[in-house]
Amino acid sequence: MSGLKVLRYVAWAAVAVLLGAIGFVTAQHYLGPKDGGLLSPVASIGGPFTMVDAAAGRTVTEADFKGKPTAYFFGFTFCPDVCPTTLAETQMWIEKLGPDADKVNFAFVSVDPERDTPEVMRDYVAAFDDRIRPLTGSPEQVEAMLKAYRVYARRVPLDDGDYTMDHSAAVFLMDSDNRFVGTIAYEEAPENAMAKLRRLIDNAG
């Protein structure tokens, strides 16, 4: 093999290692540790928002969630699987936390404001646990919050003329100052999820 080819292979190997390292760091920031740990606060995820708390029947902002850590899940009420599964898991986390559940804000945020009116959101979330706050709003308000939290959501047309929503499936964990510190992945092992929530509570204390 010529010296030029050797140098070329070495260069490509170096690029591959660099891209792998970048991918790993990015994944750590967006997915969070899998062992119950949390990240240092990440300022680029989260920020101001104005939404409607459907259960309380009033407008809320990020200021209403400060002072306690928050677990935000973004989804929609017509979701066939991911959303009801995650809400059921959230209900289980709340039950396992016991009295400590009151030290965390839990919120289900709609990515489908066209169908998720306050009444629909209120009734849907009430079937799981009334400590999960159902948040919705105008299309503009929802879009602004999705953008601030770097949440992926896309309307997908169906063959029958209806539509569904493709969206991020992780639960976003914010500290008591509403700064992003990690996620709970969809169907993450229960012991990992509980460890992250307990660490979130301990760090807030």
PyMOL commands that place a pseudoatom at each C-alpha (Angstrom):
pseudoatom trace, name=CA, resn=MET, resi=1, chain=A, elem=C, hetatm=0, pos=[0.000, 0.000, 0.000]
pseudoatom trace, name=CA, resn=SER, resi=2, chain=A, elem=C, hetatm=0, pos=[1.420, 3.398, -0.928]
pseudoatom trace, name=CA, resn=GLY, resi=3, chain=A, elem=C, hetatm=0, pos=[2.250, 6.027, 1.651]
pseudoatom trace, name=CA, resn=LEU, resi=4, chain=A, elem=C, hetatm=0, pos=[-0.471, 8.281, 0.244]
pseudoatom trace, name=CA, resn=LYS, resi=5, chain=A, elem=C, hetatm=0, pos=[-3.145, 5.620, 0.766]
pseudoatom trace, name=CA, resn=VAL, resi=6, chain=A, elem=C, hetatm=0, pos=[-1.947, 4.989, 4.305]
pseudoatom trace, name=CA, resn=LEU, resi=7, chain=A, elem=C, hetatm=0, pos=[-2.208, 8.693, 5.116]
pseudoatom trace, name=CA, resn=ARG, resi=8, chain=A, elem=C, hetatm=0, pos=[-5.671, 8.813, 3.567]
pseudoatom trace, name=CA, resn=TYR, resi=9, chain=A, elem=C, hetatm=0, pos=[-6.902, 5.899, 5.711]
pseudoatom trace, name=CA, resn=VAL, resi=10, chain=A, elem=C, hetatm=0, pos=[-5.408, 7.437, 8.825]
pseudoatom trace, name=CA, resn=ALA, resi=11, chain=A, elem=C, hetatm=0, pos=[-7.132, 10.746, 8.051]
pseudoatom trace, name=CA, resn=TRP, resi=12, chain=A, elem=C, hetatm=0, pos=[-10.513, 9.066, 7.550]
pseudoatom trace, name=CA, resn=ALA, resi=13, chain=A, elem=C, hetatm=0, pos=[-10.070, 7.105, 10.787]
pseudoatom trace, name=CA, resn=ALA, resi=14, chain=A, elem=C, hetatm=0, pos=[-9.351, 10.338, 12.652]
pseudoatom trace, name=CA, resn=VAL, resi=15, chain=A, elem=C, hetatm=0, pos=[-12.496, 11.936, 11.191]
pseudoatom trace, name=CA, resn=ALA, resi=16, chain=A, elem=C, hetatm=0, pos=[-14.577, 8.913, 12.212]
pseudoatom trace, name=CA, resn=VAL, resi=17, chain=A, elem=C, hetatm=0, pos=[-13.273, 9.066, 15.788]
pseudoatom trace, name=CA, resn=LEU, resi=18, chain=A, elem=C, hetatm=0, pos=[-14.002, 12.803, 15.961]
pseudoatom trace, name=CA, resn=LEU, resi=19, chain=A, elem=C, hetatm=0, pos=[-17.545, 12.396, 14.640]
pseudoatom trace, name=CA, resn=GLY, resi=20, chain=A, elem=C, hetatm=0, pos=[-18.146, 9.576, 17.100]
pseudoatom trace, name=CA, resn=ALA, resi=21, chain=A, elem=C, hetatm=0, pos=[-16.983, 11.730, 19.986]
pseudoatom trace, name=CA, resn=ILE, resi=22, chain=A, elem=C, hetatm=0, pos=[-19.193, 14.621, 18.878]
pseudoatom trace, name=CA, resn=GLY, resi=23, chain=A, elem=C, hetatm=0, pos=[-22.163, 12.268, 18.563]
pseudoatom trace, name=CA, resn=PHE, resi=24, chain=A, elem=C, hetatm=0, pos=[-21.570, 10.857, 22.037]
pseudoatom trace, name=CA, resn=VAL, resi=25, chain=A, elem=C, hetatm=0, pos=[-21.390, 14.293, 23.663]
pseudoatom trace, name=CA, resn=THR, resi=26, chain=A, elem=C, hetatm=0, pos=[-24.506, 15.432, 21.800]
pseudoatom trace, name=CA, resn=ALA, resi=27, chain=A, elem=C, hetatm=0, pos=[-26.408, 12.334, 22.859]
pseudoatom trace, name=CA, resn=GLN, resi=28, chain=A, elem=C, hetatm=0, pos=[-25.393, 12.863, 26.479]
pseudoatom trace, name=CA, resn=HIS, resi=29, chain=A, elem=C, hetatm=0, pos=[-26.716, 16.417, 26.398]
pseudoatom trace, name=CA, resn=TYR, resi=30, chain=A, elem=C, hetatm=0, pos=[-30.014, 15.539, 24.759]
pseudoatom trace, name=CA, resn=LEU, resi=31, chain=A, elem=C, hetatm=0, pos=[-30.758, 12.110, 26.197]
pseudoatom trace, name=CA, resn=GLY, resi=32, chain=A, elem=C, hetatm=0, pos=[-29.248, 12.341, 29.646]
pseudoatom trace, name=CA, resn=PRO, resi=33, chain=A, elem=C, hetatm=0, pos=[-27.318, 9.671, 31.539]
pseudoatom trace, name=CA, resn=LYS, resi=34, chain=A, elem=C, hetatm=0, pos=[-28.906, 6.226, 31.766]
pseudoatom trace, name=CA, resn=ASP, resi=35, chain=A, elem=C, hetatm=0, pos=[-27.702, 5.498, 35.313]
pseudoatom trace, name=CA, resn=GLY, resi=36, chain=A, elem=C, hetatm=0, pos=[-29.879, 7.930, 37.199]
pseudoatom trace, name=CA, resn=GLY, resi=37, chain=A, elem=C, hetatm=0, pos=[-27.441, 10.820, 36.958]
pseudoatom trace, name=CA, resn=LEU, resi=38, chain=A, elem=C, hetatm=0, pos=[-28.273, 14.288, 35.704]
pseudoatom trace, name=CA, resn=LEU, resi=39, chain=A, elem=C, hetatm=0, pos=[-26.392, 16.741, 33.537]
pseudoatom trace, name=CA, resn=SER, resi=40, chain=A, elem=C, hetatm=0, pos=[-25.141, 20.159, 34.424]
pseudoatom trace, name=CA, resn=PRO, resi=41, chain=A, elem=C, hetatm=0, pos=[-27.902, 22.640, 33.473]
pseudoatom trace, name=CA, resn=VAL, resi=42, chain=A, elem=C, hetatm=0, pos=[-28.138, 23.251, 29.724]
pseudoatom trace, name=CA, resn=ALA, resi=43, chain=A, elem=C, hetatm=0, pos=[-29.266, 26.789, 28.897]
pseudoatom trace, name=CA, resn=SER, resi=44, chain=A, elem=C, hetatm=0, pos=[-30.187, 26.116, 25.252]
pseudoatom trace, name=CA, resn=ILE, resi=45, chain=A, elem=C, hetatm=0, pos=[-33.216, 23.963, 26.157]
pseudoatom trace, name=CA, resn=GLY, resi=46, chain=A, elem=C, hetatm=0, pos=[-36.163, 25.618, 27.902]
pseudoatom trace, name=CA, resn=GLY, resi=47, chain=A, elem=C, hetatm=0, pos=[-37.235, 29.207, 28.343]
pseudoatom trace, name=CA, resn=PRO, resi=48, chain=A, elem=C, hetatm=0, pos=[-40.256, 31.485, 28.653]
pseudoatom trace, name=CA, resn=PHE, resi=49, chain=A, elem=C, hetatm=0, pos=[-43.690, 30.216, 27.632]
pseudoatom trace, name=CA, resn=THR, resi=50, chain=A, elem=C, hetatm=0, pos=[-47.353, 31.124, 28.001]
pseudoatom trace, name=CA, resn=MET, resi=51, chain=A, elem=C, hetatm=0, pos=[-49.859, 28.272, 28.030]
pseudoatom trace, name=CA, resn=VAL, resi=52, chain=A, elem=C, hetatm=0, pos=[-53.224, 27.305, 29.515]
pseudoatom trace, name=CA, resn=ASP, resi=53, chain=A, elem=C, hetatm=0, pos=[-53.366, 24.967, 32.505]
pseudoatom trace, name=CA, resn=ALA, resi=54, chain=A, elem=C, hetatm=0, pos=[-56.510, 23.102, 31.465]
pseudoatom trace, name=CA, resn=ALA, resi=55, chain=A, elem=C, hetatm=0, pos=[-57.165, 21.681, 34.932]
pseudoatom trace, name=CA, resn=ALA, resi=56, chain=A, elem=C, hetatm=0, pos=[-56.922, 25.052, 36.669]
pseudoatom trace, name=CA, resn=GLY, resi=57, chain=A, elem=C, hetatm=0, pos=[-58.603, 26.934, 33.817]
pseudoatom trace, name=CA, resn=ARG, resi=58, chain=A, elem=C, hetatm=0, pos=[-56.029, 29.709, 33.756]
pseudoatom trace, name=CA, resn=THR, resi=59, chain=A, elem=C, hetatm=0, pos=[-53.036, 30.998, 31.856]
pseudoatom trace, name=CA, resn=VAL, resi=60, chain=A, elem=C, hetatm=0, pos=[-49.641, 29.974, 33.214]
pseudoatom trace, name=CA, resn=THR, resi=61, chain=A, elem=C, hetatm=0, pos=[-46.039, 30.802, 32.378]
pseudoatom trace, name=CA, resn=GLU, resi=62, chain=A, elem=C, hetatm=0, pos=[-42.689, 29.258, 33.190]
pseudoatom trace, name=CA, resn=ALA, resi=63, chain=A, elem=C, hetatm=0, pos=[-42.712, 31.307, 36.408]
pseudoatom trace, name=CA, resn=ASP, resi=64, chain=A, elem=C, hetatm=0, pos=[-45.554, 29.117, 37.739]
pseudoatom trace, name=CA, resn=PHE, resi=65, chain=A, elem=C, hetatm=0, pos=[-43.224, 26.103, 37.610]
pseudoatom trace, name=CA, resn=LYS, resi=66, chain=A, elem=C, hetatm=0, pos=[-40.179, 27.643, 39.267]
pseudoatom trace, name=CA, resn=GLY, resi=67, chain=A, elem=C, hetatm=0, pos=[-39.262, 26.686, 42.798]
pseudoatom trace, name=CA, resn=LYS, resi=68, chain=A, elem=C, hetatm=0, pos=[-39.697, 22.965, 42.138]
pseudoatom trace, name=CA, resn=PRO, resi=69, chain=A, elem=C, hetatm=0, pos=[-38.151, 20.727, 39.475]
pseudoatom trace, name=CA, resn=THR, resi=70, chain=A, elem=C, hetatm=0, pos=[-40.438, 19.803, 36.594]
pseudoatom trace, name=CA, resn=ALA, resi=71, chain=A, elem=C, hetatm=0, pos=[-40.933, 16.784, 34.340]
pseudoatom trace, name=CA, resn=TYR, resi=72, chain=A, elem=C, hetatm=0, pos=[-42.467, 17.860, 31.003]
pseudoatom trace, name=CA, resn=PHE, resi=73, chain=A, elem=C, hetatm=0, pos=[-43.856, 15.336, 28.535]
pseudoatom trace, name=CA, resn=PHE, resi=74, chain=A, elem=C, hetatm=0, pos=[-44.906, 16.569, 25.081]
pseudoatom trace, name=CA, resn=GLY, resi=75, chain=A, elem=C, hetatm=0, pos=[-47.630, 14.622, 23.288]
pseudoatom trace, name=CA, resn=PHE, resi=76, chain=A, elem=C, hetatm=0, pos=[-51.286, 14.653, 22.211]
pseudoatom trace, name=CA, resn=THR, resi=77, chain=A, elem=C, hetatm=0, pos=[-54.549, 13.089, 23.305]
pseudoatom trace, name=CA, resn=PHE, resi=78, chain=A, elem=C, hetatm=0, pos=[-55.203, 11.221, 20.027]
pseudoatom trace, name=CA, resn=CYS, resi=79, chain=A, elem=C, hetatm=0, pos=[-51.843, 9.432, 20.388]
pseudoatom trace, name=CA, resn=PRO, resi=80, chain=A, elem=C, hetatm=0, pos=[-52.376, 5.662, 20.066]
pseudoatom trace, name=CA, resn=ASP, resi=81, chain=A, elem=C, hetatm=0, pos=[-49.476, 4.341, 22.124]
pseudoatom trace, name=CA, resn=VAL, resi=82, chain=A, elem=C, hetatm=0, pos=[-46.509, 6.495, 23.227]
pseudoatom trace, name=CA, resn=CYS, resi=83, chain=A, elem=C, hetatm=0, pos=[-48.533, 9.125, 25.098]
pseudoatom trace, name=CA, resn=PRO, resi=84, chain=A, elem=C, hetatm=0, pos=[-50.870, 6.889, 27.121]
pseudoatom trace, name=CA, resn=THR, resi=85, chain=A, elem=C, hetatm=0, pos=[-47.929, 4.608, 27.909]
pseudoatom trace, name=CA, resn=THR, resi=86, chain=A, elem=C, hetatm=0, pos=[-45.806, 7.517, 29.171]
pseudoatom trace, name=CA, resn=LEU, resi=87, chain=A, elem=C, hetatm=0, pos=[-48.678, 9.003, 31.165]
pseudoatom trace, name=CA, resn=ALA, resi=88, chain=A, elem=C, hetatm=0, pos=[-49.283, 5.613, 32.777]
pseudoatom trace, name=CA, resn=GLU, resi=89, chain=A, elem=C, hetatm=0, pos=[-45.579, 5.457, 33.639]
pseudoatom trace, name=CA, resn=THR, resi=90, chain=A, elem=C, hetatm=0, pos=[-45.775, 8.983, 35.060]
pseudoatom trace, name=CA, resn=GLN, resi=91, chain=A, elem=C, hetatm=0, pos=[-48.708, 7.885, 37.209]
pseudoatom trace, name=CA, resn=MET, resi=92, chain=A, elem=C, hetatm=0, pos=[-46.580, 4.980, 38.466]
pseudoatom trace, name=CA, resn=TRP, resi=93, chain=A, elem=C, hetatm=0, pos=[-43.628, 7.315, 39.236]
pseudoatom trace, name=CA, resn=ILE, resi=94, chain=A, elem=C, hetatm=0, pos=[-45.921, 9.598, 41.230]
pseudoatom trace, name=CA, resn=GLU, resi=95, chain=A, elem=C, hetatm=0, pos=[-47.270, 6.669, 43.228]
pseudoatom trace, name=CA, resn=LYS, resi=96, chain=A, elem=C, hetatm=0, pos=[-43.773, 5.308, 43.942]
pseudoatom trace, name=CA, resn=LEU, resi=97, chain=A, elem=C, hetatm=0, pos=[-42.481, 8.722, 45.011]
pseudoatom trace, name=CA, resn=GLY, resi=98, chain=A, elem=C, hetatm=0, pos=[-45.203, 8.947, 47.629]
pseudoatom trace, name=CA, resn=PRO, resi=99, chain=A, elem=C, hetatm=0, pos=[-45.149, 12.270, 49.507]
pseudoatom trace, name=CA, resn=ASP, resi=100, chain=A, elem=C, hetatm=0, pos=[-42.048, 13.309, 47.532]
pseudoatom trace, name=CA, resn=ALA, resi=101, chain=A, elem=C, hetatm=0, pos=[-44.187, 13.534, 44.392]
pseudoatom trace, name=CA, resn=ASP, resi=102, chain=A, elem=C, hetatm=0, pos=[-45.397, 16.900, 45.674]
pseudoatom trace, name=CA, resn=LYS, resi=103, chain=A, elem=C, hetatm=0, pos=[-41.816, 18.176, 45.341]
pseudoatom trace, name=CA, resn=VAL, resi=104, chain=A, elem=C, hetatm=0, pos=[-41.979, 17.841, 41.527]
pseudoatom trace, name=CA, resn=ASN, resi=105, chain=A, elem=C, hetatm=0, pos=[-44.176, 19.475, 38.897]
pseudoatom trace, name=CA, resn=PHE, resi=106, chain=A, elem=C, hetatm=0, pos=[-45.461, 16.986, 36.321]
pseudoatom trace, name=CA, resn=ALA, resi=107, chain=A, elem=C, hetatm=0, pos=[-46.890, 18.376, 33.081]
pseudoatom trace, name=CA, resn=PHE, resi=108, chain=A, elem=C, hetatm=0, pos=[-48.318, 16.940, 29.865]
pseudoatom trace, name=CA, resn=VAL, resi=109, chain=A, elem=C, hetatm=0, pos=[-47.880, 19.506, 27.077]
pseudoatom trace, name=CA, resn=SER, resi=110, chain=A, elem=C, hetatm=0, pos=[-49.960, 19.238, 23.902]
pseudoatom trace, name=CA, resn=VAL, resi=111, chain=A, elem=C, hetatm=0, pos=[-48.281, 19.302, 20.497]
pseudoatom trace, name=CA, resn=ASP, resi=112, chain=A, elem=C, hetatm=0, pos=[-51.715, 19.254, 18.816]
pseudoatom trace, name=CA, resn=PRO, resi=113, chain=A, elem=C, hetatm=0, pos=[-53.588, 22.422, 19.861]
pseudoatom trace, name=CA, resn=GLU, resi=114, chain=A, elem=C, hetatm=0, pos=[-56.122, 22.036, 17.037]
pseudoatom trace, name=CA, resn=ARG, resi=115, chain=A, elem=C, hetatm=0, pos=[-57.733, 19.030, 18.722]
pseudoatom trace, name=CA, resn=ASP, resi=116, chain=A, elem=C, hetatm=0, pos=[-56.390, 19.321, 22.267]
pseudoatom trace, name=CA, resn=THR, resi=117, chain=A, elem=C, hetatm=0, pos=[-58.705, 21.991, 23.628]
pseudoatom trace, name=CA, resn=PRO, resi=118, chain=A, elem=C, hetatm=0, pos=[-58.511, 22.735, 27.369]
pseudoatom trace, name=CA, resn=GLU, resi=119, chain=A, elem=C, hetatm=0, pos=[-61.590, 20.580, 27.976]
pseudoatom trace, name=CA, resn=VAL, resi=120, chain=A, elem=C, hetatm=0, pos=[-60.180, 17.620, 26.054]
pseudoatom trace, name=CA, resn=MET, resi=121, chain=A, elem=C, hetatm=0, pos=[-56.802, 17.903, 27.796]
pseudoatom trace, name=CA, resn=ARG, resi=122, chain=A, elem=C, hetatm=0, pos=[-58.372, 18.219, 31.241]
pseudoatom trace, name=CA, resn=ASP, resi=123, chain=A, elem=C, hetatm=0, pos=[-60.536, 15.111, 30.855]
pseudoatom trace, name=CA, resn=TYR, resi=124, chain=A, elem=C, hetatm=0, pos=[-57.776, 13.047, 29.221]
pseudoatom trace, name=CA, resn=VAL, resi=125, chain=A, elem=C, hetatm=0, pos=[-55.115, 13.709, 31.849]
pseudoatom trace, name=CA, resn=ALA, resi=126, chain=A, elem=C, hetatm=0, pos=[-57.582, 13.336, 34.731]
pseudoatom trace, name=CA, resn=ALA, resi=127, chain=A, elem=C, hetatm=0, pos=[-57.885, 9.657, 33.799]
pseudoatom trace, name=CA, resn=PHE, resi=128, chain=A, elem=C, hetatm=0, pos=[-54.255, 9.184, 34.911]
pseudoatom trace, name=CA, resn=ASP, resi=129, chain=A, elem=C, hetatm=0, pos=[-53.423, 11.466, 37.861]
pseudoatom trace, name=CA, resn=ASP, resi=130, chain=A, elem=C, hetatm=0, pos=[-54.680, 14.921, 38.774]
pseudoatom trace, name=CA, resn=ARG, resi=131, chain=A, elem=C, hetatm=0, pos=[-51.150, 15.930, 39.782]
pseudoatom trace, name=CA, resn=ILE, resi=132, chain=A, elem=C, hetatm=0, pos=[-50.155, 15.892, 36.097]
pseudoatom trace, name=CA, resn=ARG, resi=133, chain=A, elem=C, hetatm=0, pos=[-50.845, 19.392, 34.803]
pseudoatom trace, name=CA, resn=PRO, resi=134, chain=A, elem=C, hetatm=0, pos=[-52.391, 19.451, 31.297]
pseudoatom trace, name=CA, resn=LEU, resi=135, chain=A, elem=C, hetatm=0, pos=[-50.964, 22.321, 29.248]
pseudoatom trace, name=CA, resn=THR, resi=136, chain=A, elem=C, hetatm=0, pos=[-52.284, 23.528, 25.896]
pseudoatom trace, name=CA, resn=GLY, resi=137, chain=A, elem=C, hetatm=0, pos=[-52.795, 26.839, 24.129]
pseudoatom trace, name=CA, resn=SER, resi=138, chain=A, elem=C, hetatm=0, pos=[-53.123, 28.541, 20.791]
pseudoatom trace, name=CA, resn=PRO, resi=139, chain=A, elem=C, hetatm=0, pos=[-51.089, 27.179, 17.858]
pseudoatom trace, name=CA, resn=GLU, resi=140, chain=A, elem=C, hetatm=0, pos=[-48.720, 30.115, 18.291]
pseudoatom trace, name=CA, resn=GLN, resi=141, chain=A, elem=C, hetatm=0, pos=[-48.259, 29.501, 22.015]
pseudoatom trace, name=CA, resn=VAL, resi=142, chain=A, elem=C, hetatm=0, pos=[-47.670, 25.782, 21.518]
pseudoatom trace, name=CA, resn=GLU, resi=143, chain=A, elem=C, hetatm=0, pos=[-45.217, 26.367, 18.675]
pseudoatom trace, name=CA, resn=ALA, resi=144, chain=A, elem=C, hetatm=0, pos=[-43.262, 28.865, 20.788]
pseudoatom trace, name=CA, resn=MET, resi=145, chain=A, elem=C, hetatm=0, pos=[-42.929, 26.385, 23.659]
pseudoatom trace, name=CA, resn=LEU, resi=146, chain=A, elem=C, hetatm=0, pos=[-41.903, 23.544, 21.348]
pseudoatom trace, name=CA, resn=LYS, resi=147, chain=A, elem=C, hetatm=0, pos=[-39.245, 25.775, 19.844]
pseudoatom trace, name=CA, resn=ALA, resi=148, chain=A, elem=C, hetatm=0, pos=[-37.944, 26.873, 23.255]
pseudoatom trace, name=CA, resn=TYR, resi=149, chain=A, elem=C, hetatm=0, pos=[-37.668, 23.267, 24.457]
pseudoatom trace, name=CA, resn=ARG, resi=150, chain=A, elem=C, hetatm=0, pos=[-36.223, 21.963, 21.173]
pseudoatom trace, name=CA, resn=VAL, resi=151, chain=A, elem=C, hetatm=0, pos=[-39.129, 19.527, 20.851]
pseudoatom trace, name=CA, resn=TYR, resi=152, chain=A, elem=C, hetatm=0, pos=[-39.711, 17.815, 17.515]
pseudoatom trace, name=CA, resn=ALA, resi=153, chain=A, elem=C, hetatm=0, pos=[-43.367, 17.689, 16.416]
pseudoatom trace, name=CA, resn=ARG, resi=154, chain=A, elem=C, hetatm=0, pos=[-44.773, 17.216, 12.916]
pseudoatom trace, name=CA, resn=ARG, resi=155, chain=A, elem=C, hetatm=0, pos=[-48.287, 16.747, 11.559]
pseudoatom trace, name=CA, resn=VAL, resi=156, chain=A, elem=C, hetatm=0, pos=[-48.566, 13.551, 9.491]
pseudoatom trace, name=CA, resn=PRO, resi=157, chain=A, elem=C, hetatm=0, pos=[-51.552, 13.196, 7.095]
pseudoatom trace, name=CA, resn=LEU, resi=158, chain=A, elem=C, hetatm=0, pos=[-53.359, 9.830, 7.070]
pseudoatom trace, name=CA, resn=ASP, resi=159, chain=A, elem=C, hetatm=0, pos=[-54.959, 8.095, 4.101]
pseudoatom trace, name=CA, resn=ASP, resi=160, chain=A, elem=C, hetatm=0, pos=[-58.486, 8.673, 5.456]
pseudoatom trace, name=CA, resn=GLY, resi=161, chain=A, elem=C, hetatm=0, pos=[-57.993, 12.461, 5.490]
pseudoatom trace, name=CA, resn=ASP, resi=162, chain=A, elem=C, hetatm=0, pos=[-57.309, 12.630, 9.215]
pseudoatom trace, name=CA, resn=TYR, resi=163, chain=A, elem=C, hetatm=0, pos=[-53.851, 13.182, 10.692]
pseudoatom trace, name=CA, resn=THR, resi=164, chain=A, elem=C, hetatm=0, pos=[-51.581, 12.087, 13.502]
pseudoatom trace, name=CA, resn=MET, resi=165, chain=A, elem=C, hetatm=0, pos=[-48.574, 13.720, 15.158]
pseudoatom trace, name=CA, resn=ASP, resi=166, chain=A, elem=C, hetatm=0, pos=[-44.984, 12.560, 15.100]
pseudoatom trace, name=CA, resn=HIS, resi=167, chain=A, elem=C, hetatm=0, pos=[-43.157, 13.957, 18.124]
pseudoatom trace, name=CA, resn=SER, resi=168, chain=A, elem=C, hetatm=0, pos=[-40.327, 13.644, 20.632]
pseudoatom trace, name=CA, resn=ALA, resi=169, chain=A, elem=C, hetatm=0, pos=[-41.039, 10.850, 23.090]
pseudoatom trace, name=CA, resn=ALA, resi=170, chain=A, elem=C, hetatm=0, pos=[-38.724, 11.687, 25.997]
pseudoatom trace, name=CA, resn=VAL, resi=171, chain=A, elem=C, hetatm=0, pos=[-39.713, 13.314, 29.283]
pseudoatom trace, name=CA, resn=PHE, resi=172, chain=A, elem=C, hetatm=0, pos=[-37.752, 16.538, 29.754]
pseudoatom trace, name=CA, resn=LEU, resi=173, chain=A, elem=C, hetatm=0, pos=[-36.361, 17.096, 33.251]
pseudoatom trace, name=CA, resn=MET, resi=174, chain=A, elem=C, hetatm=0, pos=[-35.884, 20.686, 34.419]
pseudoatom trace, name=CA, resn=ASP, resi=175, chain=A, elem=C, hetatm=0, pos=[-34.408, 21.888, 37.700]
pseudoatom trace, name=CA, resn=SER, resi=176, chain=A, elem=C, hetatm=0, pos=[-36.150, 24.286, 40.087]
pseudoatom trace, name=CA, resn=ASP, resi=177, chain=A, elem=C, hetatm=0, pos=[-34.922, 27.235, 37.994]
pseudoatom trace, name=CA, resn=ASN, resi=178, chain=A, elem=C, hetatm=0, pos=[-36.481, 25.662, 34.884]
pseudoatom trace, name=CA, resn=ARG, resi=179, chain=A, elem=C, hetatm=0, pos=[-33.113, 24.701, 33.403]
pseudoatom trace, name=CA, resn=PHE, resi=180, chain=A, elem=C, hetatm=0, pos=[-32.761, 21.487, 31.416]
pseudoatom trace, name=CA, resn=VAL, resi=181, chain=A, elem=C, hetatm=0, pos=[-30.788, 18.751, 33.193]
pseudoatom trace, name=CA, resn=GLY, resi=182, chain=A, elem=C, hetatm=0, pos=[-31.706, 15.557, 31.331]
pseudoatom trace, name=CA, resn=THR, resi=183, chain=A, elem=C, hetatm=0, pos=[-34.451, 13.271, 30.062]
pseudoatom trace, name=CA, resn=ILE, resi=184, chain=A, elem=C, hetatm=0, pos=[-36.231, 10.047, 30.800]
pseudoatom trace, name=CA, resn=ALA, resi=185, chain=A, elem=C, hetatm=0, pos=[-36.341, 8.040, 27.574]
pseudoatom trace, name=CA, resn=TYR, resi=186, chain=A, elem=C, hetatm=0, pos=[-39.498, 6.373, 26.291]
pseudoatom trace, name=CA, resn=GLU, resi=187, chain=A, elem=C, hetatm=0, pos=[-39.975, 3.101, 28.196]
pseudoatom trace, name=CA, resn=GLU, resi=188, chain=A, elem=C, hetatm=0, pos=[-36.721, 3.590, 30.084]
pseudoatom trace, name=CA, resn=ALA, resi=189, chain=A, elem=C, hetatm=0, pos=[-36.103, 1.038, 32.812]
pseudoatom trace, name=CA, resn=PRO, resi=190, chain=A, elem=C, hetatm=0, pos=[-38.272, 1.976, 35.819]
pseudoatom trace, name=CA, resn=GLU, resi=191, chain=A, elem=C, hetatm=0, pos=[-35.340, 1.897, 38.227]
pseudoatom trace, name=CA, resn=ASN, resi=192, chain=A, elem=C, hetatm=0, pos=[-33.423, 4.397, 36.061]
pseudoatom trace, name=CA, resn=ALA, resi=193, chain=A, elem=C, hetatm=0, pos=[-36.418, 6.701, 35.769]
pseudoatom trace, name=CA, resn=MET, resi=194, chain=A, elem=C, hetatm=0, pos=[-36.997, 6.659, 39.513]
pseudoatom trace, name=CA, resn=ALA, resi=195, chain=A, elem=C, hetatm=0, pos=[-33.296, 7.294, 40.203]
pseudoatom trace, name=CA, resn=LYS, resi=196, chain=A, elem=C, hetatm=0, pos=[-33.369, 10.356, 37.947]
pseudoatom trace, name=CA, resn=LEU, resi=197, chain=A, elem=C, hetatm=0, pos=[-36.490, 11.732, 39.621]
pseudoatom trace, name=CA, resn=ARG, resi=198, chain=A, elem=C, hetatm=0, pos=[-35.071, 11.200, 43.103]
pseudoatom trace, name=CA, resn=ARG, resi=199, chain=A, elem=C, hetatm=0, pos=[-31.812, 12.844, 42.070]
pseudoatom trace, name=CA, resn=LEU, resi=200, chain=A, elem=C, hetatm=0, pos=[-33.834, 15.747, 40.672]
pseudoatom trace, name=CA, resn=ILE, resi=201, chain=A, elem=C, hetatm=0, pos=[-35.567, 16.131, 44.047]
pseudoatom trace, name=CA, resn=ASP, resi=202, chain=A, elem=C, hetatm=0, pos=[-32.330, 15.785, 46.022]
pseudoatom trace, name=CA, resn=ASN, resi=203, chain=A, elem=C, hetatm=0, pos=[-30.567, 18.419, 43.909]
pseudoatom trace, name=CA, resn=ALA, resi=204, chain=A, elem=C, hetatm=0, pos=[-33.437, 20.836, 44.476]
pseudoatom trace, name=CA, resn=GLY, resi=205, chain=A, elem=C, hetatm=0, pos=[-33.157, 20.449, 48.231]
for i in range(1, 205): cmd.bond("trace and resi %d" % i, "trace and resi %d" % (i + 1))
show_as sticks, trace
zoom trace
